[in-house]
Amino acid sequence: MFDAKKLLDQFLGSQVPGLGGSVRDKAGEAMQTAKNNPMKTGAIAAVLLGTKTGRSIAGNALAIGGLAAIAGLGYQAYKNYQAGQAPAAPSDAPSANNPVLLPPPVESGFGPASPAASNEFVLVLIRAMIAAAKADGHIDDAERALIMDKIKAADVSGEAAAFIEGELASPTDIDALVAAAVTEEQRVELYTASRLTIDPDSRAERGYLDLLAGRLGLADQLIDHIEATVSSAKTTLSQ
């Protein structure tokens, strides 16, 4: 079995070949690389979105690892929801002047020691991201072939590439996705991963996320916090 965590890093753009240095330096370099040539970065989520390229995560979220970014954003939203705080505003996004996104505490249920850290559940998160990317129905046979060409250009091959190709070709099984999330933390992470993949600017995408939220049994107020936290952390890169 391939390393699902490595593939998830590539989905969120945290593994860009040839980049090094500090967390902040790496994040800046990755974002600049995405500006210059989005299809050559590891941001597979952008590839899946066709023309919606160049999207990334603000601050260092794309440098701390895909699972840590999903868990960190989910934990932040969940913590704020439990504390009764108002949903995050765009100005709360990580930036050069604000604290960078950090992985959640281990004891939170979102951390590296949580069930979500298993290779099996990371595969579920990737499946959820691919399902979200397919939600608007724009991925046909020709688009799948184009996506696979770009994924190979992003240094993904072998079992990992075959897994993505299979998921792209298969109907979305939302029942299986929901059943795989057995804790509330996992359900939050699954929705967060899906929301990170797309900006719901079509009726089909918004409908899919609403359906997923309902099937996961997440409270409306918690969804509002996840939506606001993810929106605050996302930035659109000029091309």
ABEGO torsion letter per residue (X at the ends): XBBAAAAAAAAAGABBBGBBEBAAAAAAAAAAAAAABAAABABAAAAAAEABBGBBBBEAAAAAEAAAAAAAAAAAAAAAAAAGBBBBBAAABBBAABBBBBBBBAAAGABAABAAABAAAAAAAAAAAAAAAAAAGABBAAAAAAAAAAAAAAGBBEAAAAAAAAAAABBBBAAAAAAABABAAAAAAAAAAAAAABBBABAAAAAAAAAAAAAAGBBAAAAAAAAAAAAAABBBBBX
